[in-house]
Amino acid sequence: MVKKGKVYLVGAGCGNADLITLKGLNVLKSCDAVVYDDLIDPELLSFVPERAEKIYMGKRQGRHSATQNLICQKLTELSSEGKTVVRLKGGDPFVFGRAGEEIAALKAAKIPYSVVPGISSPIAIPAAAGIPVTYRNLSRSVHIVTAHTADQGLPPDFKALAGLHGTIVILMGLSRIRLIAQTLISEGMDPDTPAAVVSGGNSPFPSTVRGTLQNISEKTEKAEVKPPAVIIIGAVAALNLSDRENAAPEGISVGISGTAAMTEKLRNILEEMGAAVVLTGSQSIKTLPIEFNMANLGQKKSWVVLTSSNGVKQFFRHLSMQDTDLRVLGSCKFAVIGSATEKALKEHGFHADLCPEKFTSEALGELLLRRVKKDEPIYLFRSAKADNRLFETLKQEFQVYNFPTYDTVSVPEVSASFDAHGSKLDYLAFSSAEGVKSYFADKGEVPKGTKCVCIGSVTAKALKSFYDEPFITAEEISAQGIADAILKDVKTNL
């Protein structure tokens, strides 16, 4: 008899991947299967174990890929096979998330379950736009309602909202915003009551519109706001406490791709600058086996060359996998490319002996040719997709060993919202050659008016094989380098 598994109903939060709770992330990292919805950050799927099943079963108005009964059936089937299942929902499982129906099905099948709360859109989306749902002396209550009903009308008790004090937050009401405003005004609400419409979180069309109950529908239609969106009505809707109000480049939209670590860094930097960021693709790191005894590094004075922060992590991962005593590295010198790689090395307790001023493999090769002694072997620990020019340059003068320690592979389950958003992107940033290849295999072309940015020469070389238009290459091979290149271009074109 197969032991029944367990289902975790996890709220993914509303927005970036790092808004999920620590408990939710830990469960995700150890699950056997994940059944996920729309409007989660696709980056979360990169934390799911490679062995785990990834099953999309989203439910959106007008685009239902799965009925609720099918979702309940799938959860029951997977857990009955003895699997630990994560039901990953945008926001919080219990806030219009239909978790109750799924729990009822699990209870009927006598399957263990647990709920992991998440940050819900009625609070998170207004907050991201600088609108607090409560504020002393302005709003001491919050009323969260849905405007969605099967007959396309408003809920029967909707008129009662006109007489309430505090903040009204309306979900799934964008298509009926004119009817909402007219109904509230006709029931006695002041037409000059502040109102706002915010499309944020993981929406492919982030936007914020502010106005009054009297003009918010007209302003929203003029701005062509797309769902999903949250409607906020009340005095707090006039506030703007956003920390990005005066950031630059305000209004710039950037598509990013890369590993979870890279996209998290890049997203944080770009959003701090005020840019709207959308994930266009994701890659995971696959550790490759190497036929080399890492303890041999300590046999004589030698150089270890690391060209990326991922290379650093994989180098020390292989040391750990072989249970190597780190003291063998005492006779090694380290050469790196870029401040990000240098920082990653320091986190392991080692300082770089060489780092070229220009963060390219060509510059590092020239520096090594000047500094390495003839009898000192050089060990390259890099990506399987690394450019071969550094190896070819060094082997003319030295004994060089090249070890591909990892590879980047696309995460097919990460559906890029670029299909819907692409025409509005100002920049498309590539942080790896694999990201370039995956993008063109999936999308075919770069939309007109979108400018491409590459992290370095290897990525630029890959882009040139698909793309004939001019593009930008970052001066530094890092997330900060990409952001700096975009900011420099924006300022140049002001």
C-alpha positions as CSV (number, residue, x, y, z in Angstrom):
1,M,0.0,0.0,0.0
2,V,1.4,3.4,-1.0
3,K,1.6,5.9,1.8
4,K,-0.4,9.0,1.1
5,G,1.7,12.2,0.7
6,K,0.8,15.7,1.8
7,V,-0.4,18.8,0.1
8,Y,0.9,22.3,1.0
9,L,-1.3,25.1,-0.1
10,V,1.3,27.9,-0.4
11,G,0.7,31.6,-1.1
12,A,3.4,32.8,-3.5
13,G,2.8,36.4,-2.4
14,C,2.0,39.1,-4.8
15,G,4.9,40.3,-6.9
16,N,8.6,39.3,-6.9
17,A,9.7,35.8,-6.0
18,D,11.3,37.1,-2.8
19,L,7.9,38.0,-1.4
20,I,7.1,34.4,-0.7
21,T,7.5,33.4,2.9
22,L,10.6,31.5,4.1
23,K,8.4,28.5,5.0
24,G,6.8,28.5,1.6
25,L,10.2,28.6,-0.2
26,N,11.5,25.8,1.9
27,V,8.5,23.6,1.1
28,L,8.9,24.5,-2.6
29,K,12.5,23.4,-2.6
30,S,11.7,20.0,-1.2
31,C,8.5,19.0,-3.0
32,D,7.9,16.1,-5.4
33,A,5.3,18.1,-7.5
34,V,4.1,21.6,-7.8
35,V,0.7,22.6,-9.2
36,Y,0.9,26.3,-9.9
37,D,-1.4,29.2,-10.9
38,D,-1.2,32.3,-13.0
39,L,0.3,35.4,-11.6
40,I,3.1,33.8,-9.6
41,D,6.6,35.0,-10.3
42,P,7.9,32.3,-12.8
43,E,11.3,32.6,-11.1
44,L,9.8,30.6,-8.2
45,L,9.8,27.5,-10.4
46,S,13.6,27.6,-10.6
47,F,13.6,26.6,-6.9
48,V,11.6,23.5,-7.5
49,P,13.8,20.3,-7.6
50,E,14.7,19.0,-11.1
51,R,13.1,15.7,-10.3
52,A,9.8,17.3,-9.3
53,E,6.7,17.5,-11.6
54,K,5.7,21.0,-12.6
55,I,2.1,21.2,-13.6
56,Y,0.4,24.4,-14.7
57,M,-3.3,24.6,-13.8
58,G,-4.1,28.3,-13.7
59,K,-7.6,29.7,-13.6
60,R,-8.2,33.2,-15.1
61,Q,-11.4,34.9,-16.1
62,G,-12.0,34.1,-19.8
63,R,-9.0,31.8,-20.0
64,H,-9.6,28.7,-17.8
65,S,-7.0,26.1,-18.4
66,A,-8.4,23.8,-15.8
67,T,-11.7,23.5,-13.9
68,Q,-11.7,23.6,-10.2
69,N,-12.8,19.9,-10.1
70,L,-9.8,19.0,-12.3
71,I,-7.4,20.8,-10.0
72,C,-8.8,19.1,-6.9
73,Q,-8.6,15.7,-8.7
74,K,-4.9,16.3,-9.6
75,L,-4.0,17.3,-6.0
76,T,-5.7,14.1,-4.8
77,E,-4.0,11.9,-7.4
78,L,-0.5,13.2,-6.8
79,S,-0.7,13.0,-3.0
80,S,-2.2,9.6,-3.2
81,E,1.0,8.5,-4.9
82,G,2.9,9.4,-1.8
83,K,4.2,12.7,-3.1
84,T,4.7,15.9,-1.3
85,V,2.7,18.4,-3.3
86,V,2.8,22.2,-3.4
87,R,-0.3,23.9,-4.6
88,L,1.3,27.3,-5.5
89,K,-1.2,30.2,-5.6
90,G,-0.6,33.9,-6.3
91,G,-1.2,36.0,-3.2
92,D,-2.8,34.2,-0.3
93,P,-4.5,30.8,-0.7
94,F,-7.7,31.9,1.2
95,V,-8.2,35.4,-0.3
96,F,-10.4,34.6,-3.4
97,G,-8.0,31.7,-3.9
98,R,-10.5,28.8,-3.6
99,A,-8.2,27.0,-1.2
100,G,-11.3,26.1,0.8
101,E,-12.7,23.9,-2.0
102,E,-9.4,22.2,-2.5
103,I,-9.1,21.5,1.2
104,A,-12.6,20.0,1.2
105,A,-11.5,17.6,-1.5
106,L,-8.4,16.7,0.4
107,K,-10.3,16.1,3.6
108,A,-12.8,13.9,1.8
109,A,-9.9,11.8,0.5
110,K,-8.3,11.8,4.0
111,I,-5.1,13.4,2.7
112,P,-3.0,15.5,5.1
113,Y,-2.6,19.2,4.2
114,S,-1.1,22.4,5.5
115,V,-1.7,26.0,4.6
116,V,1.2,28.5,4.2
117,P,-0.2,32.1,4.1
118,G,1.0,34.6,1.5
119,I,1.0,38.4,1.0
120,S,-2.3,39.2,-0.7
121,S,-3.0,41.5,-3.6
122,P,-5.5,43.8,-1.8
123,I,-2.7,44.9,0.4
124,A,0.4,44.3,-1.6
125,I,-0.6,45.9,-4.9
126,P,-1.7,49.3,-3.4
127,A,1.4,49.3,-1.1
128,A,3.7,48.9,-4.1
129,A,2.1,51.9,-5.6
130,G,2.5,53.9,-2.4
131,I,-1.0,53.6,-1.2
132,P,-1.5,52.3,2.3
133,V,-4.9,50.7,2.8
134,T,-5.1,52.2,6.3
135,Y,-3.9,55.5,7.6
136,R,-4.5,57.2,10.9
137,N,-7.3,59.8,10.7
138,L,-8.0,58.9,7.0
139,S,-8.9,55.2,7.0
140,R,-9.4,52.9,10.0
141,S,-11.0,50.0,8.1
142,V,-10.5,48.0,4.9
143,H,-13.3,46.4,2.9
144,I,-12.2,43.8,0.3
145,V,-14.7,42.8,-2.3
146,T,-14.8,41.1,-5.7
147,A,-16.8,42.7,-8.5
148,H,-16.9,39.4,-10.4
149,T,-20.2,37.5,-10.7
150,A,-21.4,35.0,-13.2
151,D,-24.2,37.2,-14.6
152,Q,-21.8,40.1,-15.3
153,G,-23.5,42.3,-12.8
154,L,-22.2,43.6,-9.5
155,P,-22.7,41.5,-6.3
156,P,-26.2,42.1,-4.7
157,D,-24.9,43.9,-1.6
158,F,-22.5,46.1,-3.6
159,K,-24.6,49.3,-3.0
160,A,-24.0,49.1,0.7
161,L,-20.3,50.0,0.1
162,A,-21.3,53.6,-0.6
163,G,-22.2,54.2,3.0
164,L,-19.0,52.7,4.5
165,H,-16.1,54.6,5.9
166,G,-12.5,53.6,5.3
167,T,-10.9,52.0,2.2
168,I,-12.7,49.9,-0.4
169,V,-10.5,47.5,-2.3
170,I,-12.1,45.9,-5.3
171,L,-10.7,42.9,-7.1
172,M,-11.6,41.6,-10.6
173,G,-13.5,44.8,-11.4
174,L,-11.5,46.4,-14.1
175,S,-14.0,45.6,-16.9
176,R,-16.8,47.0,-14.7
177,I,-15.1,50.1,-13.4
178,R,-17.6,52.5,-15.0
179,L,-20.5,50.6,-13.5
180,I,-18.8,50.5,-10.1
181,A,-18.2,54.2,-10.1
182,Q,-21.7,55.1,-11.3
183,T,-23.3,52.7,-8.7
184,L,-21.4,54.1,-5.8
185,I,-22.1,57.8,-6.8
186,S,-25.8,57.0,-7.3
187,E,-25.9,55.5,-3.8
188,G,-24.6,58.7,-2.2
189,M,-20.8,58.5,-2.3
190,D,-19.1,61.8,-3.0
191,P,-18.0,62.0,-6.7
192,D,-14.7,63.6,-5.5
193,T,-13.7,60.6,-3.4
194,P,-10.1,59.7,-4.4
195,A,-9.8,56.5,-6.4
196,A,-6.9,54.6,-8.0
197,V,-6.4,51.6,-10.3
198,V,-3.2,49.7,-10.0
199,S,-2.0,46.8,-12.1
200,G,1.1,45.5,-10.5
201,G,2.7,42.4,-8.9
202,N,3.3,40.0,-11.7
203,S,1.0,41.7,-14.2
204,P,2.5,41.9,-17.7
205,F,1.3,45.5,-17.9
206,P,2.2,47.3,-14.7
207,S,0.5,50.7,-14.4
208,T,-1.0,53.1,-11.8
209,V,-3.9,55.5,-12.5
210,R,-5.1,58.1,-9.9
211,G,-8.2,60.2,-10.0
212,T,-11.6,60.5,-8.3
213,L,-14.7,58.4,-8.3
214,Q,-16.1,60.7,-10.9
215,N,-13.2,60.4,-13.5
216,I,-11.4,57.2,-12.6
217,S,-13.2,55.1,-15.3
218,E,-12.3,57.6,-18.0
219,K,-8.7,57.9,-16.9
220,T,-8.3,54.1,-16.7
221,E,-9.7,53.6,-20.2
222,K,-7.5,56.3,-21.6
223,A,-4.4,54.7,-20.0
224,E,-5.5,51.3,-21.5
225,V,-4.9,49.5,-18.2
226,K,-4.9,45.8,-18.6
227,P,-6.1,43.1,-16.1
228,P,-5.3,42.0,-13.5
229,A,-5.8,45.3,-11.6
230,V,-6.9,46.4,-8.1
231,I,-9.3,49.3,-7.6
232,I,-8.8,51.4,-4.5
233,I,-11.5,53.9,-3.4
234,G,-11.2,56.2,-0.4
235,A,-9.0,59.0,1.0
236,V,-5.8,56.9,1.0
237,A,-6.0,56.6,-2.8
238,A,-4.8,60.2,-3.0
239,L,-1.6,59.3,-1.1
240,N,1.7,58.4,-2.8
241,L,4.2,57.0,-0.4
242,S,6.2,55.1,-3.0
243,D,9.9,55.0,-2.5
244,R,10.4,55.2,-6.2
245,E,8.4,58.3,-6.9
246,N,11.5,60.3,-8.0
247,A,13.7,57.4,-9.1
248,A,15.2,57.2,-12.6
249,P,14.7,55.9,-15.1
250,E,11.0,56.3,-14.3
251,G,8.7,54.5,-16.7
252,I,11.4,52.4,-18.4
253,S,10.4,48.8,-18.8
254,V,13.1,46.0,-18.9
255,G,12.8,42.3,-19.8
256,I,15.3,40.1,-18.0
257,S,16.4,36.5,-18.2
258,G,19.0,34.4,-16.4
259,T,19.4,32.2,-13.4
260,A,17.4,32.8,-10.3
261,A,20.3,34.4,-8.5
262,M,21.1,36.7,-11.4
263,T,17.5,37.8,-12.1
264,E,16.9,38.5,-8.4
265,K,19.9,40.8,-8.3
266,L,19.1,42.5,-11.6
267,R,15.4,42.9,-10.7
268,N,16.2,44.5,-7.4
269,I,18.7,46.9,-8.9
270,L,16.5,47.9,-11.8
271,E,13.3,48.3,-9.7
272,E,15.3,50.4,-7.2
273,M,16.1,52.7,-10.2
274,G,12.4,52.9,-10.9
275,A,12.2,50.6,-13.9
276,A,9.3,48.1,-14.5
277,V,10.8,44.6,-14.8
278,V,9.3,41.5,-16.4
279,L,10.9,38.0,-16.6
280,T,11.3,36.8,-20.1
281,G,13.1,33.5,-19.4
282,S,14.9,31.6,-16.7
283,Q,17.9,29.2,-16.6
284,S,19.0,26.8,-13.9
285,I,22.5,25.8,-13.0
286,K,23.4,22.2,-13.7
287,T,26.6,20.9,-11.9
288,L,28.8,18.9,-14.3
289,P,31.1,16.1,-13.2
290,I,34.9,16.7,-13.5
291,E,37.6,14.1,-13.7
292,F,40.1,15.8,-11.5
293,N,41.2,15.4,-8.0
294,M,40.8,18.8,-6.4
295,A,43.5,18.0,-3.8
296,N,46.0,18.1,-6.6
297,L,45.7,21.9,-6.7
298,G,48.0,22.0,-3.7
299,Q,50.9,20.0,-5.2
300,K,52.7,23.1,-6.5
301,K,52.2,26.8,-7.0
302,S,49.3,27.3,-9.5
303,W,46.6,29.7,-10.6
304,V,42.9,29.1,-10.3
305,V,40.9,31.2,-12.8
306,L,37.2,31.9,-12.1
307,T,35.2,34.0,-14.6
308,S,31.8,34.4,-12.9
309,S,30.1,34.2,-9.5
310,N,28.5,30.9,-10.6
311,G,32.0,29.6,-11.4
312,V,33.1,30.5,-7.9
313,K,30.1,28.6,-6.4
314,Q,30.7,25.6,-8.5
315,F,34.4,25.5,-7.8
316,F,33.8,25.4,-4.0
317,R,30.9,22.9,-4.6
318,H,33.3,20.5,-6.3
319,L,35.8,21.0,-3.4
320,S,33.0,20.1,-1.0
321,M,31.8,17.1,-3.1
322,Q,35.3,15.7,-3.0
323,D,35.7,16.5,0.8
324,T,38.8,18.5,0.0
325,D,40.7,20.2,2.8
326,L,40.7,23.9,1.9
327,R,44.2,24.2,3.1
328,V,45.4,22.7,-0.1
329,L,44.5,26.1,-1.7
330,G,47.3,27.8,0.2
331,S,49.7,27.4,-2.7
332,C,47.1,28.7,-5.2
333,K,46.6,32.2,-6.6
334,F,43.2,33.3,-7.8
335,A,42.4,35.3,-11.0
336,V,38.9,36.6,-11.6
337,I,36.8,38.7,-14.0
338,G,34.7,41.4,-12.5
339,S,33.8,42.8,-9.1
340,A,30.8,40.3,-8.7
341,T,33.2,37.4,-9.1
342,E,35.7,38.9,-6.8
343,K,33.0,39.5,-4.2
344,A,31.8,35.9,-4.5
345,L,35.3,34.7,-3.9
346,K,35.7,36.8,-0.8
347,E,32.5,35.2,0.6
348,H,34.4,32.0,0.7
349,G,37.3,33.5,2.5
350,F,39.7,34.1,-0.4
351,H,40.9,37.3,-2.1
352,A,41.7,37.6,-5.8
353,D,45.3,38.1,-6.7
354,L,44.4,39.3,-10.2
355,C,41.3,41.2,-11.5
356,P,41.7,43.2,-14.8
357,E,40.4,46.8,-14.9
358,K,38.4,45.9,-17.9
359,F,36.1,43.0,-17.0
360,T,36.6,40.8,-20.1
361,S,38.3,37.5,-20.7
362,E,40.6,39.2,-23.2
363,A,41.8,41.6,-20.5
364,L,42.3,38.8,-18.0
365,G,44.3,36.8,-20.6
366,E,46.6,39.7,-21.2
367,L,47.1,40.2,-17.5
368,L,47.9,36.5,-16.9
369,L,50.4,36.4,-19.7
370,R,52.3,39.1,-17.9
371,R,52.0,37.8,-14.3
372,V,52.1,34.0,-14.5
373,K,55.5,32.2,-14.3
374,K,56.3,29.6,-16.9
375,D,56.3,26.7,-14.4
376,E,52.9,27.6,-12.8
377,P,50.0,25.6,-14.2
378,I,46.6,27.4,-14.8
379,Y,43.3,25.8,-13.9
380,L,40.1,27.2,-15.5
381,F,36.9,26.4,-13.7
382,R,34.1,27.8,-15.9
383,S,30.8,27.3,-17.7
384,A,30.5,24.7,-20.4
385,K,29.5,27.5,-22.7
386,A,32.4,29.7,-21.8
387,D,34.3,31.3,-24.8
388,N,37.4,29.2,-25.7
389,R,39.6,32.2,-26.5
390,L,41.0,32.5,-23.0
391,F,42.1,28.9,-23.0
392,E,43.6,29.2,-26.5
393,T,45.5,32.4,-25.5
394,L,47.0,30.9,-22.4
395,K,47.9,27.4,-23.7
396,Q,50.4,29.1,-26.1
397,E,52.6,29.9,-23.1
398,F,51.5,27.8,-20.1
399,Q,50.3,24.4,-19.0
400,V,46.5,25.0,-18.9
401,Y,43.6,22.8,-17.7
402,N,40.1,23.7,-18.6
403,F,37.3,22.2,-16.5
404,P,33.6,22.9,-17.4
405,T,32.1,22.7,-13.9
406,Y,28.6,23.7,-14.7
407,D,26.1,24.4,-17.5
408,T,23.0,26.7,-17.8
409,V,19.8,25.1,-19.0
410,S,16.5,26.7,-19.7
411,V,13.6,26.1,-17.4
412,P,10.8,25.3,-19.9
413,E,8.0,25.7,-17.3
414,V,8.8,29.4,-16.8
415,S,6.3,30.9,-19.2
416,A,7.6,34.4,-20.2
417,S,5.0,37.1,-19.9
418,F,7.0,38.8,-22.7
419,D,4.4,37.5,-25.2
420,A,1.9,39.9,-23.8
421,H,4.3,42.6,-22.7
422,G,7.0,42.6,-25.3
423,S,5.8,45.5,-27.4
424,K,6.0,47.7,-24.4
425,L,9.6,46.8,-23.3
426,D,12.2,49.5,-23.8
427,Y,15.1,47.1,-23.0
428,L,15.7,43.4,-23.3
429,A,18.6,42.2,-21.1
430,F,20.5,39.0,-21.6
431,S,22.8,37.7,-18.9
432,S,24.0,34.5,-20.7
433,A,24.5,33.0,-24.1
434,E,22.0,30.3,-23.1
435,G,19.4,33.0,-22.4
436,V,19.9,34.4,-25.9
437,K,19.5,31.1,-27.6
438,S,16.4,30.2,-25.5
439,Y,14.8,33.6,-26.2
440,F,15.1,33.3,-30.0
441,A,14.1,29.7,-30.0
442,D,10.9,30.6,-28.2
443,K,10.1,34.1,-29.5
444,G,11.9,34.3,-32.8
445,E,12.6,38.0,-32.9
446,V,13.1,41.2,-30.8
447,P,10.1,43.6,-31.1
448,K,10.7,46.8,-32.9
449,G,11.7,49.6,-30.5
450,T,13.2,47.3,-27.9
451,K,16.9,47.7,-27.3
452,C,19.0,44.7,-26.4
453,V,21.6,44.7,-23.6
454,C,24.3,41.9,-23.1
455,I,26.2,41.2,-20.0
456,G,29.5,40.6,-21.8
457,S,31.3,39.5,-24.9
458,V,30.3,35.9,-24.9
459,T,26.6,36.8,-24.6
460,A,27.1,39.5,-27.2
461,K,28.6,36.9,-29.6
462,A,25.6,34.7,-29.2
463,L,23.3,37.7,-29.8
464,K,25.1,38.6,-33.0
465,S,24.3,35.2,-34.5
466,F,20.6,35.9,-34.2
467,Y,20.3,39.7,-34.3
468,D,21.6,42.3,-36.8
469,E,20.5,45.5,-35.1
470,P,22.9,47.6,-32.8
471,F,22.8,46.6,-29.1
472,I,24.6,47.5,-25.9
473,T,27.3,45.4,-24.1
474,A,27.8,46.1,-20.4
475,E,31.3,47.3,-19.4
476,E,31.2,45.1,-16.3
477,I,30.1,41.4,-16.3
478,S,27.5,41.6,-13.5
479,A,23.9,42.6,-12.8
480,Q,25.1,46.0,-11.8
481,G,26.9,46.3,-15.1
482,I,23.7,45.6,-17.0
483,A,21.8,48.2,-14.9
484,D,24.6,50.8,-15.4
485,A,24.5,50.2,-19.2
486,I,20.8,50.8,-19.3
487,L,21.0,53.9,-17.1
488,K,23.8,55.3,-19.2
489,D,21.7,54.8,-22.4
490,V,18.6,56.3,-20.9
491,K,20.5,59.4,-19.8
492,T,22.2,59.7,-23.2
493,N,18.8,59.7,-24.9
494,L,17.0,62.1,-22.6
